[in-house]
Amino acid sequence: MIALSLAEIAAVVGGQTYDIPDPAVQVTGPVVRDSREVESGSLFVAFVGERVDGHDYAEAVIAAGAAAVLASRPVGVPAIVVDDVQTALGALARHVVERLGATLVALTGSAGKTSTKDLIAQVLRSKAPTVFTPGSLNNEIGLPLTALSATEETKFLVLEMGARGIGHIRYLADLTPPRIGLVLNVGTAHIGEFGGREQIAQAKGELVESLPEDGAAVLNADDPLVRAMASRTKARVILFGESDEADVRAENVRLTENGQPAFSLRTPSGCSDVTMRLYGEHHVSNALAAAAVAHELGMSADEIARALSEAGSLSRWRMEVTERPDGVTVVNDAYNANPESMRAALRALASMGKGRRTWAVLGQMAELGDEALAEHDAVGRLAVRLNVGKLVAVGGREASWLQLGAYNEGSWGEESVHVSDAQAAVDLLRSELRPGDVVLVKASRSVGLERVALALLADGAEGEVSAR
């Protein structure tokens, strides 16, 4: 964080100082909520959770070098005490963002947010110092913590914004007002909480409503619900996609024999070829979104294409492709799942597995509400249509719907199997995998299917593992 004295921070957040001998002492380290991340000069934010109270760690973090604790009660060590820690954290983030003068890029969407955020960050940091959301810490706590990690050298600040209801993105955009706002898509993720795609579109569109007149709204020309958001913003609109009307678009889209997308990138400043290191055709749209942002910030088509071609995956368990010494390829995409990302992953598996036997180890897609049965059934059917070698549906009711969809799609469905849990899936795979097989592992985060991928990789750890 930029250096601020404890007195300055107290004034910004409307707090009272307790047990602080010298209010001129500066916070020069990171702002953290995890006591294990404290460094010299840190500000430790004491949240009260269901099982852990951050205030209990106050003495330990000061002993570890923290300058003070941001707390909701006195803790016997240097502290700034406020009525609401979350509100204070947000106020501090807004103050720092306004002081920085960095260009703030915010993005949202139903699927692909984290992968696209990682692409944007890698493209922009090839031009200037860039700070971006780690992983998918995109809520009312993770977002301000990311913003506070920026320094005086930061030129670009890239923030992912998530939402579980109307008003959430409006709140986040108020904490960290963006100049560029990107909306990727409107899908069915969390549809059970929102109530419908129209409500999801209403929530996602709050981002473009927050933009200033001299800002830019970057919208997906291929998604009608996103494109319609152009009427909800005062900012200039930039369209990306494969549509002929897109300002930034892809032409001659194809997949390499390894399933990596390649295309010609066309921007208003020129055209250049891209071959990505990531896997799956769905990354073309993500790359175009990143290219549109980079173009708005003055990068040439050649610069953007070069950065996109060099970009890798920065966040764990998102289409991580690892080849074991025996030739088994494990695709760990187990961080999260929704119908759109599940379909994209299956198509990527089908492309990667040409001439090889493929396995789809799939689990529940959470928070689909009344759409859950139909969506799980549809994913099972798609696996059949894509000629995936074998579907292993893991878990309870939703997994049974996946397996039933595959079975009802045709005779291939007899190659589908329903197992109770991750360990049962591991046992099955250990007994049946052959050299050269490709295994996709994917489900919502709550299912914990990354354990399957990690177990399979551990089995191959005796030899040298080549991570691509």
PAMI-553814 format. One record per residue (C-alpha): chain; x, y, z; residue number from 1; residue in three letters. Coordinates in steps of 0.02 Angstrom, whole numbers, m for minus. Example, Ala and Ser with C-alpha at 12.3 -4.5 7.8 and 13.67 -1.06 7.14 Angstrom:
BEGIN
ATOM  chaine       X       Y       Z  num  residu
ATOM       A     615    m225     390    1     ALA
ATOM       A     684     m53     357    2     SER
! end
This chain:
BEGIN
ATOM  chaine       X       Y       Z  num  residu
ATOM       A       0       0       0    1     MET
ATOM       A      53     180     m20    2     ILE
ATOM       A     126     243     144    3     ALA
ATOM       A      m3     320     260    4     LEU
ATOM       A      14     366     444    5     SER
ATOM       A    m101     288     573    6     LEU
ATOM       A    m173     461     604    7     ALA
ATOM       A    m214     480     419    8     GLU
ATOM       A    m295     309     412    9     ILE
ATOM       A    m399     344     567   10     ALA
ATOM       A    m462     506     488   11     ALA
ATOM       A    m505     419     323   12     VAL
ATOM       A    m604     278     406   13     VAL
ATOM       A    m681     383     545   14     GLY
ATOM       A    m598     280     681   15     GLY
ATOM       A    m526     310     854   16     GLN
ATOM       A    m346     268     896   17     THR
ATOM       A    m308     159    1047   18     TYR
ATOM       A    m140     112    1124   19     ASP
ATOM       A     m44     202     985   20     ILE
ATOM       A     107     293    1059   21     PRO
ATOM       A     147     384     898   22     ASP
ATOM       A       4     418     773   23     PRO
ATOM       A     136     473     646   24     ALA
ATOM       A     194     292     625   25     VAL
ATOM       A     162     240     447   26     GLN
ATOM       A      85      84     372   27     VAL
ATOM       A     212      35     240   28     THR
ATOM       A     173    m150     219   29     GLY
ATOM       A      22    m240     149   30     PRO
ATOM       A    m154    m230     220   31     VAL
ATOM       A    m202    m409     266   32     VAL
ATOM       A    m341    m507     351   33     ARG
ATOM       A    m239    m666     377   34     ASP
ATOM       A    m117    m658     522   35     SER
ATOM       A       1    m773     428   36     ARG
ATOM       A      24    m640     293   37     GLU
ATOM       A      81    m501     411   38     VAL
ATOM       A     243    m413     367   39     GLU
ATOM       A     337    m270     445   40     SER
ATOM       A     229    m114     433   41     GLY
ATOM       A      67    m206     392   42     SER
ATOM       A    m108    m156     440   43     LEU
ATOM       A    m203    m309     504   44     PHE
ATOM       A    m391    m306     476   45     VAL
ATOM       A    m482    m400     616   46     ALA
ATOM       A    m640    m479     546   47     PHE
ATOM       A    m758    m580     653   48     VAL
ATOM       A    m804    m741     562   49     GLY
ATOM       A    m914    m888     605   50     GLU
ATOM       A    m769    m986     679   51     ARG
ATOM       A    m623    m864     693   52     VAL
ATOM       A    m614    m691     772   53     ASP
ATOM       A    m471    m589     702   54     GLY
ATOM       A    m462    m488     863   55     HIS
ATOM       A    m392    m642     949   56     ASP
ATOM       A    m234    m626     843   57     TYR
ATOM       A    m201    m442     884   58     ALA
ATOM       A     m53    m468    1000   59     GLU
ATOM       A      25    m596     883   60     ALA
ATOM       A      18    m484     728   61     VAL
ATOM       A      93    m336     821   62     ILE
ATOM       A     233    m450     881   63     ALA
ATOM       A     257    m504     700   64     ALA
ATOM       A     284    m324     645   65     GLY
ATOM       A     112    m253     604   66     ALA
ATOM       A      97     m66     632   67     ALA
ATOM       A     m81     m79     698   68     ALA
ATOM       A    m245    m172     695   69     VAL
ATOM       A    m404    m110     612   70     LEU
ATOM       A    m532    m173     737   71     ALA
ATOM       A    m709    m155     801   72     SER
ATOM       A    m653    m149     984   73     ARG
ATOM       A    m495    m105    1081   74     PRO
ATOM       A    m374    m252    1085   75     VAL
ATOM       A    m236    m194    1203   76     GLY
ATOM       A    m112    m159    1063   77     VAL
ATOM       A    m101     m18     934   78     PRO
ATOM       A    m271     m12     849   79     ALA
ATOM       A    m388      97     748   80     ILE
ATOM       A    m564      56     811   81     VAL
ATOM       A    m715      79     698   82     VAL
ATOM       A    m898      34     705   83     ASP
ATOM       A    m889     m81     553   84     ASP
ATOM       A    m724    m154     492   85     VAL
ATOM       A    m788    m196     318   86     GLN
ATOM       A    m853     m20     289   87     THR
ATOM       A    m689      53     352   88     ALA
ATOM       A    m588     m60     237   89     LEU
ATOM       A    m691       0      89   90     GLY
ATOM       A    m668     182     136   91     ALA
ATOM       A    m481     158     148   92     LEU
ATOM       A    m477      73     m23   93     ALA
ATOM       A    m572     216    m104   94     ARG
ATOM       A    m454     343     m26   95     HIS
ATOM       A    m300     252     m89   96     VAL
ATOM       A    m371     228    m264   97     VAL
ATOM       A    m409     414    m276   98     GLU
ATOM       A    m233     456    m217   99     ARG
ATOM       A    m149     339    m340  100     LEU
ATOM       A    m210     405    m506  101     GLY
ATOM       A    m191     232    m585  102     ALA
ATOM       A    m310     179    m723  103     THR
ATOM       A    m438      63    m646  104     LEU
ATOM       A    m508     m78    m753  105     VAL
ATOM       A    m655    m178    m681  106     ALA
ATOM       A    m734    m333    m756  107     LEU
ATOM       A    m881    m445    m721  108     THR
ATOM       A    m980    m584    m804  109     GLY
ATOM       A   m1059    m753    m771  110     SER
ATOM       A    m912    m856    m833  111     ALA
ATOM       A    m729    m828    m872  112     GLY
ATOM       A    m699    m681    m756  113     LYS
ATOM       A    m542    m746    m674  114     THR
ATOM       A    m463    m813    m834  115     SER
ATOM       A    m498    m649    m924  116     THR
ATOM       A    m435    m546    m778  117     LYS
ATOM       A    m273    m645    m783  118     ASP
ATOM       A    m257    m614    m970  119     LEU
ATOM       A    m288    m427    m952  120     ILE
ATOM       A    m159    m417    m814  121     ALA
ATOM       A     m27    m508    m915  122     GLN
ATOM       A     m57    m400   m1068  123     VAL
ATOM       A     m55    m236    m972  124     LEU
ATOM       A      96    m277    m866  125     ARG
ATOM       A     195    m299   m1026  126     SER
ATOM       A     166    m111   m1045  127     LYS
ATOM       A     174     m43    m865  128     ALA
ATOM       A     166     m96    m681  129     PRO
ATOM       A      m1    m182    m651  130     THR
ATOM       A     m91    m242    m494  131     VAL
ATOM       A    m234    m365    m511  132     PHE
ATOM       A    m354    m473    m411  133     THR
ATOM       A    m267    m632    m350  134     PRO
ATOM       A    m369    m787    m390  135     GLY
ATOM       A    m552    m743    m380  136     SER
ATOM       A    m553    m630    m226  137     LEU
ATOM       A    m689    m524    m305  138     ASN
ATOM       A    m806    m483    m161  139     ASN
ATOM       A    m828    m340     m37  140     GLU
ATOM       A    m673    m395      59  141     ILE
ATOM       A    m558    m464     m75  142     GLY
ATOM       A    m582    m316    m193  143     LEU
ATOM       A    m529    m177     m72  144     PRO
ATOM       A    m383    m283     m10  145     LEU
ATOM       A    m323    m297    m191  146     THR
ATOM       A    m344    m110    m220  147     ALA
ATOM       A    m243     m75     m63  148     LEU
ATOM       A     m98    m179    m129  149     SER
ATOM       A     m64     m49    m263  150     ALA
ATOM       A      85      68    m242  151     THR
ATOM       A     143     233    m313  152     GLU
ATOM       A     220     139    m460  153     GLU
ATOM       A      56      55    m509  154     THR
ATOM       A      m6     112    m679  155     LYS
ATOM       A    m151      m9    m703  156     PHE
ATOM       A    m265     m85    m572  157     LEU
ATOM       A    m369    m232    m636  158     VAL
ATOM       A    m512    m285    m522  159     LEU
ATOM       A    m631    m431    m542  160     GLU
ATOM       A    m806    m399    m475  161     MET
ATOM       A    m925    m538    m425  162     GLY
ATOM       A   m1108    m525    m378  163     ALA
ATOM       A   m1238    m633    m292  164     ARG
ATOM       A   m1378    m506    m302  165     GLY
ATOM       A   m1437    m339    m365  166     ILE
ATOM       A   m1333    m196    m296  167     GLY
ATOM       A   m1174    m294    m261  168     HIS
ATOM       A   m1076    m229    m410  169     ILE
ATOM       A   m1141     m54    m383  170     ARG
ATOM       A   m1068     m63    m207  171     TYR
ATOM       A    m899    m127    m270  172     LEU
ATOM       A    m890       3    m408  173     ALA
ATOM       A    m922     139    m281  174     ASP
ATOM       A    m775      78    m176  175     LEU
ATOM       A    m657      74    m325  176     THR
ATOM       A    m730     180    m466  177     PRO
ATOM       A    m671     111    m635  178     PRO
ATOM       A    m632     207    m793  179     ARG
ATOM       A    m647      51    m900  180     ILE
ATOM       A    m786     m73    m866  181     GLY
ATOM       A    m793    m243    m952  182     LEU
ATOM       A    m943    m361    m956  183     VAL
ATOM       A    m903    m533   m1025  184     LEU
ATOM       A   m1069    m624   m1031  185     ASN
ATOM       A   m1234    m660    m947  186     VAL
ATOM       A   m1256    m844    m912  187     GLY
ATOM       A   m1337    m956    m783  188     THR
ATOM       A   m1208    m954    m643  189     ALA
ATOM       A   m1299    m919    m478  190     HIS
ATOM       A   m1465    m914    m571  191     ILE
ATOM       A   m1545    m996    m420  192     GLY
ATOM       A   m1500    m844    m315  193     GLU
ATOM       A   m1542    m712    m446  194     PHE
ATOM       A   m1703    m788    m510  195     GLY
ATOM       A   m1668    m774    m698  196     GLY
ATOM       A   m1547    m715    m832  197     ARG
ATOM       A   m1634    m546    m844  198     GLU
ATOM       A   m1598    m516    m660  199     GLN
ATOM       A   m1417    m570    m687  200     ILE
ATOM       A   m1404    m446    m830  201     ALA
ATOM       A   m1476    m310    m719  202     GLN
ATOM       A   m1342    m344    m588  203     ALA
ATOM       A   m1195    m357    m709  204     LYS
ATOM       A   m1248    m198    m798  205     GLY
ATOM       A   m1222     m98    m639  206     GLU
ATOM       A   m1038     m95    m688  207     LEU
ATOM       A   m1065       5    m847  208     VAL
ATOM       A   m1188     120    m758  209     GLU
ATOM       A   m1046     168    m640  210     SER
ATOM       A    m929     228    m778  211     LEU
ATOM       A    m890     412    m807  212     PRO
ATOM       A    m927     499    m972  213     GLU
ATOM       A    m742     494   m1018  214     ASP
ATOM       A    m733     308    m978  215     GLY
ATOM       A    m756     156   m1089  216     ALA
ATOM       A    m881      14   m1079  217     ALA
ATOM       A    m810    m145   m1157  218     VAL
ATOM       A    m955    m258   m1206  219     LEU
ATOM       A    m973    m430   m1285  220     ASN
ATOM       A   m1051    m405   m1457  221     ALA
ATOM       A   m1095    m591   m1464  222     ASP
ATOM       A   m1204    m589   m1308  223     ASP
ATOM       A   m1370    m496   m1337  224     PRO
ATOM       A   m1398    m463   m1151  225     LEU
ATOM       A   m1225    m387   m1135  226     VAL
ATOM       A   m1235    m288   m1295  227     ARG
ATOM       A   m1398    m211   m1237  228     ALA
ATOM       A   m1305    m134   m1090  229     MET
ATOM       A   m1240      m1   m1209  230     ALA
ATOM       A   m1399      97   m1172  231     SER
ATOM       A   m1359      96    m986  232     ARG
ATOM       A   m1195     192    m989  233     THR
ATOM       A   m1134     369   m1021  234     LYS
ATOM       A    m964     301   m1070  235     ALA
ATOM       A    m901     264   m1245  236     ARG
ATOM       A    m942      85   m1299  237     VAL
ATOM       A    m813     m36   m1371  238     ILE
ATOM       A    m878    m202   m1437  239     LEU
ATOM       A    m777    m362   m1442  240     PHE
ATOM       A    m819    m532   m1512  241     GLY
ATOM       A    m828    m630   m1674  242     GLU
ATOM       A    m970    m524   m1742  243     SER
ATOM       A    m928    m419   m1895  244     ASP
ATOM       A    m990    m268   m1797  245     GLU
ATOM       A    m862    m292   m1658  246     ALA
ATOM       A    m726    m160   m1644  247     ASP
ATOM       A    m604    m293   m1583  248     VAL
ATOM       A    m636    m462   m1662  249     ARG
ATOM       A    m564    m631   m1705  250     ALA
ATOM       A    m551    m700   m1880  251     GLU
ATOM       A    m498    m872   m1941  252     ASN
ATOM       A    m525    m951   m1770  253     VAL
ATOM       A    m455   m1127   m1755  254     ARG
ATOM       A    m380   m1248   m1628  255     LEU
ATOM       A    m207   m1323   m1636  256     THR
ATOM       A    m187   m1511   m1623  257     GLU
ATOM       A    m162   m1485   m1435  258     ASN
ATOM       A    m327   m1391   m1417  259     GLY
ATOM       A    m250   m1219   m1402  260     GLN
ATOM       A    m341   m1077   m1491  261     PRO
ATOM       A    m265    m979   m1634  262     ALA
ATOM       A    m341    m834   m1728  263     PHE
ATOM       A    m310    m669   m1815  264     SER
ATOM       A    m338    m523   m1698  265     LEU
ATOM       A    m413    m370   m1783  266     ARG
ATOM       A    m419    m204   m1692  267     THR
ATOM       A    m445     m26   m1755  268     PRO
ATOM       A    m256      m7   m1752  269     SER
ATOM       A    m215    m161   m1854  270     GLY
ATOM       A    m214    m350   m1868  271     CYS
ATOM       A     m97    m480   m1794  272     SER
ATOM       A     m95    m669   m1766  273     ASP
ATOM       A    m118    m750   m1597  274     VAL
ATOM       A     m82    m929   m1541  275     THR
ATOM       A    m126    m952   m1359  276     MET
ATOM       A     m45   m1062   m1226  277     ARG
ATOM       A    m214   m1090   m1143  278     LEU
ATOM       A    m333   m1231   m1190  279     TYR
ATOM       A    m507   m1221   m1264  280     GLY
ATOM       A    m594   m1114   m1393  281     GLU
ATOM       A    m688   m1020   m1255  282     HIS
ATOM       A    m526    m925   m1220  283     HIS
ATOM       A    m545    m834   m1386  284     VAL
ATOM       A    m684    m727   m1314  285     SER
ATOM       A    m581    m698   m1156  286     ASN
ATOM       A    m432    m647   m1261  287     ALA
ATOM       A    m536    m526   m1365  288     LEU
ATOM       A    m601    m445   m1206  289     ALA
ATOM       A    m423    m421   m1145  290     ALA
ATOM       A    m372    m355   m1316  291     ALA
ATOM       A    m513    m227   m1315  292     ALA
ATOM       A    m456    m161   m1146  293     VAL
ATOM       A    m274    m154   m1202  294     ALA
ATOM       A    m322     m64   m1363  295     HIS
ATOM       A    m417      66   m1262  296     GLU
ATOM       A    m259      92   m1160  297     LEU
ATOM       A    m152     125   m1313  298     GLY
ATOM       A     m72     m41   m1355  299     MET
ATOM       A     m46     m90   m1537  300     SER
ATOM       A    m116    m249   m1615  301     ALA
ATOM       A      59    m323   m1625  302     ASP
ATOM       A      94    m285   m1441  303     GLU
ATOM       A     m71    m360   m1387  304     ILE
ATOM       A     m52    m516   m1495  305     ALA
ATOM       A     124    m546   m1429  306     ARG
ATOM       A      67    m532   m1248  307     ALA
ATOM       A     m85    m643   m1275  308     LEU
ATOM       A      23    m776   m1358  309     SER
ATOM       A     140    m776   m1208  310     GLU
ATOM       A       7    m772   m1073  311     ALA
ATOM       A     m21    m924    m963  312     GLY
ATOM       A    m140    m973    m823  313     SER
ATOM       A    m108    m877    m662  314     LEU
ATOM       A    m247    m949    m554  315     SER
ATOM       A    m245   m1128    m492  316     ARG
ATOM       A    m363   m1266    m545  317     TRP
ATOM       A    m425   m1178    m701  318     ARG
ATOM       A    m388   m1287    m853  319     MET
ATOM       A    m219   m1335    m780  320     GLU
ATOM       A    m150   m1461    m904  321     VAL
ATOM       A     m17   m1579    m839  322     THR
ATOM       A      56   m1731    m926  323     GLU
ATOM       A     115   m1875    m817  324     ARG
ATOM       A     270   m1975    m862  325     PRO
ATOM       A     159   m2117    m921  326     ASP
ATOM       A      72   m2004   m1047  327     GLY
ATOM       A     m90   m1980    m950  328     VAL
ATOM       A    m144   m1798    m965  329     THR
ATOM       A    m239   m1723    m817  330     VAL
ATOM       A    m344   m1566    m847  331     VAL
ATOM       A    m382   m1491    m676  332     ASN
ATOM       A    m526   m1369    m698  333     ASP
ATOM       A    m600   m1406    m527  334     ALA
ATOM       A    m603   m1231    m452  335     TYR
ATOM       A    m783   m1198    m501  336     ASN
ATOM       A    m918   m1242    m628  337     ALA
ATOM       A   m1075   m1176    m709  338     ASN
ATOM       A   m1166   m1235    m866  339     PRO
ATOM       A   m1069   m1119    m981  340     GLU
ATOM       A    m896   m1162    m913  341     SER
ATOM       A    m940   m1347    m906  342     MET
ATOM       A    m986   m1348   m1090  343     ARG
ATOM       A    m828   m1254   m1134  344     ALA
ATOM       A    m720   m1376   m1037  345     ALA
ATOM       A    m802   m1527   m1120  346     LEU
ATOM       A    m771   m1453   m1292  347     ARG
ATOM       A    m590   m1421   m1246  348     ALA
ATOM       A    m574   m1601   m1187  349     LEU
ATOM       A    m646   m1665   m1350  350     ALA
ATOM       A    m522   m1561   m1448  351     SER
ATOM       A    m372   m1611   m1343  352     MET
ATOM       A    m418   m1795   m1347  353     GLY
ATOM       A    m424   m1825   m1534  354     LYS
ATOM       A    m353   m1998   m1560  355     GLY
ATOM       A    m344   m2027   m1372  356     ARG
ATOM       A    m465   m2096   m1244  357     ARG
ATOM       A    m551   m1958   m1144  358     THR
ATOM       A    m628   m1955    m970  359     TRP
ATOM       A    m743   m1822    m899  360     ALA
ATOM       A    m746   m1830    m709  361     VAL
ATOM       A    m888   m1710    m667  362     LEU
ATOM       A    m983   m1658    m512  363     GLY
ATOM       A   m1121   m1541    m457  364     GLN
ATOM       A   m1144   m1366    m529  365     MET
ATOM       A   m1210   m1272    m378  366     ALA
ATOM       A   m1337   m1131    m359  367     GLU
ATOM       A   m1442   m1170    m513  368     LEU
ATOM       A   m1609   m1174    m422  369     GLY
ATOM       A   m1753   m1241    m526  370     ASP
ATOM       A   m1637   m1258    m676  371     GLU
ATOM       A   m1525   m1387    m592  372     ALA
ATOM       A   m1605   m1545    m662  373     LEU
ATOM       A   m1613   m1482    m841  374     ALA
ATOM       A   m1437   m1411    m839  375     GLU
ATOM       A   m1354   m1567    m767  376     HIS
ATOM       A   m1451   m1677    m888  377     ASP
ATOM       A   m1395   m1566   m1033  378     ALA
ATOM       A   m1211   m1578    m983  379     VAL
ATOM       A   m1222   m1768    m976  380     GLY
ATOM       A   m1301   m1770   m1150  381     ARG
ATOM       A   m1167   m1653   m1219  382     LEU
ATOM       A   m1030   m1770   m1160  383     ALA
ATOM       A   m1109   m1905   m1268  384     VAL
ATOM       A   m1125   m1792   m1419  385     ARG
ATOM       A    m942   m1743   m1405  386     LEU
ATOM       A    m892   m1927   m1400  387     ASN
ATOM       A    m806   m1912   m1232  388     VAL
ATOM       A    m742   m2087   m1193  389     GLY
ATOM       A    m813   m2106   m1018  390     LYS
ATOM       A    m912   m1996    m899  391     LEU
ATOM       A    m882   m2018    m713  392     VAL
ATOM       A   m1018   m1924    m618  393     ALA
ATOM       A    m964   m1892    m439  394     VAL
ATOM       A   m1079   m1855    m293  395     GLY
ATOM       A   m1263   m1860    m250  396     GLY
ATOM       A   m1423   m1811    m338  397     ARG
ATOM       A   m1349   m1689    m463  398     GLU
ATOM       A   m1217   m1815    m514  399     ALA
ATOM       A   m1353   m1944    m545  400     SER
ATOM       A   m1436   m1819    m662  401     TRP
ATOM       A   m1272   m1800    m758  402     LEU
ATOM       A   m1259   m1988    m777  403     GLN
ATOM       A   m1442   m2006    m824  404     LEU
ATOM       A   m1426   m1873    m959  405     GLY
ATOM       A   m1282   m1968   m1037  406     ALA
ATOM       A   m1373   m2134   m1025  407     TYR
ATOM       A   m1531   m2065   m1105  408     ASN
ATOM       A   m1436   m1984   m1247  409     GLU
ATOM       A   m1392   m2150   m1327  410     GLY
ATOM       A   m1302   m2314   m1314  411     SER
ATOM       A   m1139   m2227   m1271  412     TRP
ATOM       A   m1221   m2184   m1105  413     GLY
ATOM       A   m1177   m2359   m1047  414     GLU
ATOM       A    m999   m2293   m1035  415     GLU
ATOM       A   m1055   m2172    m899  416     SER
ATOM       A   m1042   m2216    m715  417     VAL
ATOM       A   m1103   m2135    m554  418     HIS
ATOM       A    m989   m2144    m402  419     VAL
ATOM       A   m1019   m2079    m227  420     SER
ATOM       A    m869   m1969    m192  421     ASP
ATOM       A    m697   m1911    m246  422     ALA
ATOM       A    m607   m2061    m172  423     GLN
ATOM       A    m720   m2181    m268  424     ALA
ATOM       A    m679   m2085    m427  425     ALA
ATOM       A    m492   m2099    m390  426     VAL
ATOM       A    m506   m2285    m359  427     ASP
ATOM       A    m598   m2310    m524  428     LEU
ATOM       A    m473   m2208    m624  429     LEU
ATOM       A    m323   m2293    m546  430     ARG
ATOM       A    m391   m2461    m601  431     SER
ATOM       A    m440   m2411    m778  432     GLU
ATOM       A    m327   m2270    m841  433     LEU
ATOM       A    m210   m2312    m983  434     ARG
ATOM       A     m57   m2218   m1048  435     PRO
ATOM       A    m112   m2079   m1165  436     GLY
ATOM       A    m283   m2051   m1085  437     ASP
ATOM       A    m344   m1873   m1056  438     VAL
ATOM       A    m442   m1839    m895  439     VAL
ATOM       A    m545   m1682    m863  440     LEU
ATOM       A    m595   m1647    m683  441     VAL
ATOM       A    m728   m1513    m654  442     LYS
ATOM       A    m864   m1466    m529  443     ALA
ATOM       A    m918   m1324    m417  444     SER
ATOM       A    m792   m1277    m283  445     ARG
ATOM       A    m897   m1350    m143  446     SER
ATOM       A    m878   m1526    m216  447     VAL
ATOM       A    m690   m1527    m192  448     GLY
ATOM       A    m650   m1627    m349  449     LEU
ATOM       A    m476   m1553    m357  450     GLU
ATOM       A    m435   m1699    m241  451     ARG
ATOM       A    m459   m1815    m389  452     VAL
ATOM       A    m339   m1718    m500  453     ALA
ATOM       A    m210   m1700    m363  454     LEU
ATOM       A    m217   m1886    m324  455     ALA
ATOM       A    m192   m1931    m507  456     LEU
ATOM       A     m44   m1813    m518  457     LEU
ATOM       A      30   m1883    m358  458     ALA
ATOM       A      21   m2056    m436  459     ASP
ATOM       A     136   m1994    m574  460     GLY
ATOM       A     253   m1897    m460  461     ALA
ATOM       A     382   m2037    m452  462     GLU
ATOM       A     441   m1984    m624  463     GLY
ATOM       A     471   m1811    m694  464     GLU
ATOM       A     306   m1722    m724  465     VAL
ATOM       A     298   m1603    m871  466     SER
ATOM       A     175   m1461    m839  467     ALA
ATOM       A     122   m1374    m997  468     ARG
! end
